[in-house]
Amino acid sequence: MQDNKQTTQEPVQNGELPLDDMSKLEDTKPKKMISHKRPVRYPLLSSLSTQIGSTIFCFFNMPLEQQNILNHVIFDSVTSSVNTLILRMLYITLGSTFGKFLYRFCFFILSERIGLKIRKLYFSSLLRQDSTFYDSQETGTLTSHISIDVQNIQKGISQNFGLLFEAIASPITGYVIGFVKCWDLSLVILSIAPFMILGTIFMGSSTKVTRSKGDVYDSKAGAIAEETLGSIRTVQSFNQEKAFSEIYSQNVKSAQKWFVIGGHFLGIGMGFVMFTIFCSITLGLFYGTVVLRGDGGMKNVTAGAILVVFMSNVISTMSLSKISMPASALAISQASAYKIYQIIDRIPDIDATNTEGLKPSMCEGKVRFEGVKFNYPTRETKSVLDGLDFEVKQGETCAFVGASGCGKSTTVQLLQRNYEVTEGSIYLDDRNLKEYNIKWLREQIGIVMQEPSLFGFSIRDNITLGAKEDQSISDEEVVEAAKTANCHEFISAMPEGYNTVVGDRGSQLSGGQKQRIAIARALIRNPKVLILDEATSALDTQSEKEVQNALENAAKGRTTIIIAHRLSTIKNATKICVFENGKIIESGSHAELMDLKGTYYEMVCRQQTTVDDTSEIVSENKTKEEHNDTTIKTDEASGEPSDIENRLQKDIEDEKKKMKKSNKRVFLRTFIDSLKHEYVLTILSMIGGIGQGAIFPFYSIKFMDIMMVMLNMEPGVQPSDDQKKDIRVGCLTIFGLGCGIFLAMYFLFGLSFISGEKLISRMRSKLYSKLLIQNIGYFDYKENGVGKVVTRLSSDPTNMKGMAGLISNVMSIVSSFGFGIGIGIYYQYKTGLCLFAIVPLALLVIYLNGKLNSAQSSPALTAYLESSSTLVEAIENVRTVHSLSKEKYFYTKFEEQLKVPKRNILKWAPILSFVGAANNFMPNSFNCYGIYIGTLMIKKSIEFNTNTTDFMNDFVVQFINMQKSILCISMVAGVFEQLDVIVQDFGKAKKSARAVFNTIDRKRPIDISSEDGEQPNEVKGEIEFKHTFFRYPTRPERCVLDDVSFKIKHGETYAFVGASGCGKSTTVSLIERFYDPTAGEILLDNINIKNLNLEFLRKQIGMVNQEHVLFNESILDNIKRGKGDGDNNISDEEVVEAAKTANCHDFISAMPEGYNTVVGDRGSQLSGGQKQRIAIARALIRNPKVLILDEATSALDTQSEKEVQNALENAAKGRTTIIIAHRLSTIKNATKICVFENGKIIESGSHAELMDLKGTYSTLVTSQKEEI
């Protein structure tokens, strides 16, 4: 993979994708993220300036005014103009509130818009990446960034960004005031600041490093989740729920280890910062007495001036300490931005959205390969194509044949320019492919892949996805394409017709139905070059014949390339190229190659022999078998309940209602869960909260006690011994409180953070394990699509972190509230009671803030979930998106889904900003109100017309008591800001917690985790269906199986044949108990499978699905998956034996890494035939009592199919076998063949009996024989 290049990226506008001018920014500093929002730059700077300025004035006005009060009263002995002073403070407070409103307003808009912009840039960048990039990436890792990392970036850029500037600007002003009033005292206080800054830097850098380290494992866990939940049938059929759950948990725990380390650093850092502040105060108070007695650098310093210096420096230092939280959030956002911008900044070799290149008005479709050599970038040592030369003229049909993995599919990938050739050139109309615009090139090509990908849209939308960008498609054209692809009839038979949603990856359709819709999608664009890669492999014989005729007609006038193993589908091709080891060893027409009597001739003969064998079996079976009835003999069918459709619909509605009503006390449940698993951490963090809440009020008392001593000291006079003792004891007490605050902050923030990360880890693992054991029907619902489930898995537990430390923060708030109010009332009860009276108003503002934030986040979360689902679906099927040139379509859809939060930005910004500013108004108004009431209380209790020592002592005592009362209750007011932050996260956390617990608590109709059920000591494998009916829960109006009955004895082989969508695969799904029948019974050895332990049942079954799913691990591990959970003692010899049986040992051994070769995302590094053979080996190593083969050899070439078929027939001996096949040659030896039609078995018997019947089966066999 090439090095990441960096360019300058323009924003996406009007749905257009950013092209070669993608973002080229040096790093992930805040300026890079903010650069996306140039329109709000000036309002942002204005609001930031206003907020910082007003905050500075508000913070530092109070100590200056208090000095005025002291100086006026003590030294002038006149009645102070308190009203004027308080009004001045109030005006500044109102200015600060306005600044806070403006700053919140701008930063809310900024963070939301940047979040939306980064989401768009990230998705657009993913869409433009080439196949080389995706070969080296796990799609689950890529898609997980959109839910967590973008959220982290938003948090870093939102209010935290403004708070960072505020926390930097305020200390500068405070220190300036301090230096002006008393430079040497300020210098002493400031001497500790470098240690605090070092602590802050340590905290930010350690958080960034540990977050980056942990995110590696977090992303891996996300990739595992997406891969397994997207292949849930395979996971469950091989009992791999526990195995994958363990792997997922290991990655989550590995991430947790790093996050826990970060939590310790965070707690230590915050504790150290607060400790240095208390040290600074202690040192300053001690030196203050030196200054006051005239031994300092400045002379004639008054007590009022010292108070100003202390208040200014303390406020400055406290403000500086606040850097830690926004700095930590910014560090996390930078770590997240680094990963995001690595993708955004990457320029691919083949840019799917590049606008450069030729766009001819006409395309003939002439294709030529000259000396093409190719190695996959991820496997450079293995040559895939070795000097390929061929030419297909306009209107010709060229067929590629050869063994699996010989380079056929790679050739058509190069023609689409998914990769660049290693050597040689590829031409279209005598021009090198590199000269064409990539979008134009791909729009000239219509392709149907061996494993077609459909999207979770309606059938109509899936077909119209094949249209070119400038092509307007009518409903009539959609229907015409569907008719050509032989899918109009089954679509029309569905209740919603063309509006039927196909589900994730087409999960609501059969393999044949999906393939026909994919053909319709390819045909509707009227391509100049048509590529059919095993395009009819999943079709029954009759459908294949009809579609094949339609495709031959459609191929007229256009260049067609066909890849096929069924040689009957290519006999009319203009040219047939025989591939072997990346080379074309034979080339010519069918007749020419037959005359050559080479490799192609041998392939045709083998296939002809196989088909001819079906007629020879007829006479043999007549002598070997007793004649069985060809019709189904059944008892009187009980039938479905008459109201079954209504019952199923009601079950769906009842479950939705139950989910809405359940788990209302999620906070209590989360707290109990944390207490249960992390009781030490939880209790210690609660203690830390109580300690932190109590320390500050007590610190206020000791601070004012020392100030009282200083106020009683005569300037320039040595303090008395009692005064020295009081100052010494006070300073030591504050230092002791500093040691206590270190522990309290570590417990509160560090351990709460750790508890939160452990909660996330635990909930994510628990949620994932519960998702793995949900019944398959759960995933059929639109709201439980793979994209949405994976997004919820990463985002919901993360959001729950807002609840983890909530109880500790609440304890801190209650402690601060209790001690602050209590002490305030104790020292000046009238002032304390007056201040306490307005506390409910502040709580009301906080409550409204929480409610409004919850109301704002709910629709946004829903929209983000929808958009993330679109991203996941597009990236999982990115090769299909590229081949259809639908990057813009998916980007526009993604952008449309983000319009809901975009529209809400301006709606909610003023409301939330106003309430937030009102919340900020409360602490400052507390100070104004407290000084006003306190001063009035002093005026009423003191005689102002005397200048005696008693008056002065009385005033100082009352003033200090007032300050103690105000400071303590101001601590309570400061708590309101802390509550403001908490309630903003609580609404989102509560919603996510409810969703998590709903999934965890969901009662599953088919419970995989249950240990109940029978587990017989011996299983023969006899299967019986008794009057079985079935309807899919999401489509209760359609009966898929209609009174199906049959009995398979031990050792027998049954074959199911019939048109696509007739119920064959559904039947085996019921045997696996993915679903339960709506009526009737299914028995295994005369025991209803509902009464068997589900894990035990599935261990008896080995299944090879039509869509062979492999996991992104080594071939060895993939085959070992067949043994199931708990069976880890598998020798390499057993794996090799299974691979030899499945005819895949040779090609595995030929790979550089052999059985340790990693197969890639969903087996992307292997050909279809190779994947299928490994899937067969996986099923055989299980040594099952029941073997189910659903089109198990459809992707194999004739020779491989024959060898594998013989192996499967040997493997079937002594076990019950069910085969679903369209190639009738693979089932000729079956004990009984059941012909399905519209959910019913219309014929049943041996091959010979059904041929004698001359019914549907006989017609299928005859038509298949006639093809060659």
URDA-V593781 format. One record per run of one state. SS is the DSSP state (H for helix, E for strand, C for the rest). FROM is the first residue (numbers start at 0). LEN is the number of residues. Records with the same first field share a line. If there is no record, write none. Layout:
SS = FROM-LEN  FROM-LEN
//
This chain:
C = 0-29  75-6  128-2  135-3  157-1  181-1  190-2  229-2  237-3  292-10  321-1  344-13  358-8  374-2  379-5  392-4  402-5  415-7  428-2  436-1  443-1  448-9  464-10  484-3  493-3  499-1  501-2  506-4  523-5  533-7  555-3  563-3  569-5  580-2  588-1  596-2  624-19  661-4  677-1  712-8  772-3  780-1  784-1  799-1  804-1  827-1  837-1  876-1  884-2  897-1  941-7  1001-12  1014-8  1030-2  1035-5  1048-4  1058-5  1071-7  1084-2  1092-1  1099-1  1104-9  1123-8  1141-3  1149-4  1156-1  1158-2  1163-4  1180-5  1190-7  1212-3  1220-3  1227-4  1237-2  1245-1  1253-2  1266-2
H = 29-46  81-47  130-5  138-19  158-23  182-8  192-37  231-6  240-52  302-19  322-22  376-3  407-8  432-3  437-6  458-6  474-10  487-6  496-3  503-3  510-13  540-15  566-3  589-7  598-26  643-18  665-12  678-34  720-52  775-5  781-3  785-14  800-4  805-22  828-9  838-38  877-7  886-11  898-43  948-53  1032-3  1063-8  1088-3  1093-6  1114-9  1131-10  1144-5  1153-3  1160-3  1167-13  1197-15  1223-4  1246-7  1255-11
E = 357-1  366-8  384-8  396-6  422-6  430-2  435-1  444-4  457-1  500-1  528-5  558-5  574-6  582-6  1013-1  1022-8  1040-8  1052-6  1078-6  1086-2  1091-1  1100-4  1113-1  1157-1  1185-5  1215-5  1231-6  1239-6
//
